[in-house]
Every structure is written in C-alpha cells, then in structure tokens.
Amino acid sequence: MSQEAAPEQPLPSQGPSGGAPKGLLQQMEELMAALTADLSQLDADLQSSAGRPEDTPA
C-alpha cells in the first residue's frame, strides 16, 4: 500500500466555521470505510483459518 499521508494538491481554504474542508472530510471517511472493510476481511480470514492449524505459517 503506497498511500501518501499528505495530499498532492493544496488544501482548499477553511470556511468561516473553522472546520476542516469538506474534501478532506470526505477523503477521511472514504479511507476509514476502506480500513474497516480491510479489517473485516482480515477478521473473516483469521476466523476461517482458526480451525485449520496445518495452514498456519511456520
């Protein structure tokens, strides 16, 4: 995985409310959703392999 921590484009200026730019919030939500999906898949893989000790790596 080669995702960069910093965006390549400059961030838009913050609105008068002082909150994070909507684009950044949207990007963070998408990354969190992807992370949750990856963790769910990893958990499913671990649960399915728990009953098969012969498949565990040395």
C-alpha positions as CSV (number, residue, x, y, z in Angstrom):
1,M,0.0,0.0,0.0
2,S,1.5,3.3,-1.1
3,Q,-0.8,5.9,0.1
4,E,0.7,9.3,0.9
5,A,-0.1,11.0,4.1
6,A,-0.1,14.4,2.5
7,P,-2.4,15.3,-0.4
8,E,-0.6,16.2,-3.7
9,Q,-2.9,19.2,-4.2
10,P,-3.0,22.2,-1.8
11,L,-6.0,22.1,0.6
12,P,-8.8,24.5,0.0
13,S,-9.1,27.3,2.5
14,Q,-11.3,26.6,5.5
15,G,-14.7,28.0,5.7
16,P,-15.9,30.7,8.1
17,S,-16.9,27.9,10.6
18,G,-13.2,27.0,11.0
19,G,-14.0,23.3,10.3
20,A,-12.0,21.0,8.1
21,P,-12.5,21.4,4.3
22,K,-15.3,19.2,3.0
23,G,-13.0,17.4,0.6
24,L,-10.6,16.4,3.4
25,L,-13.5,15.1,5.5
26,Q,-14.8,13.1,2.5
27,Q,-11.4,11.6,1.9
28,M,-11.0,10.7,5.6
29,E,-14.4,9.0,5.6
30,E,-13.5,7.0,2.4
31,L,-10.2,5.9,4.0
32,M,-11.9,4.9,7.2
33,A,-14.5,2.9,5.2
34,A,-11.7,1.1,3.3
35,L,-9.8,0.4,6.5
36,T,-13.0,-1.0,8.1
37,A,-13.6,-3.3,5.1
38,D,-9.9,-4.4,5.2
39,L,-10.1,-5.2,8.9
40,S,-13.4,-7.1,8.4
41,Q,-11.9,-9.2,5.6
42,L,-8.8,-9.9,7.7
43,D,-11.0,-10.9,10.7
44,A,-13.0,-13.3,8.4
45,D,-9.8,-14.8,7.0
46,L,-8.4,-15.3,10.5
47,Q,-11.7,-16.8,11.7
48,S,-11.9,-19.2,8.8
49,S,-8.2,-20.3,9.2
50,A,-8.5,-20.8,13.0
51,G,-9.9,-24.3,12.6
52,R,-7.1,-25.3,10.3
53,P,-3.8,-25.4,12.2
54,E,-2.0,-27.1,9.3
55,D,-2.4,-23.9,7.2
56,T,-0.7,-21.7,9.8
57,P,2.7,-20.3,8.6
58,A,5.9,-21.6,10.2
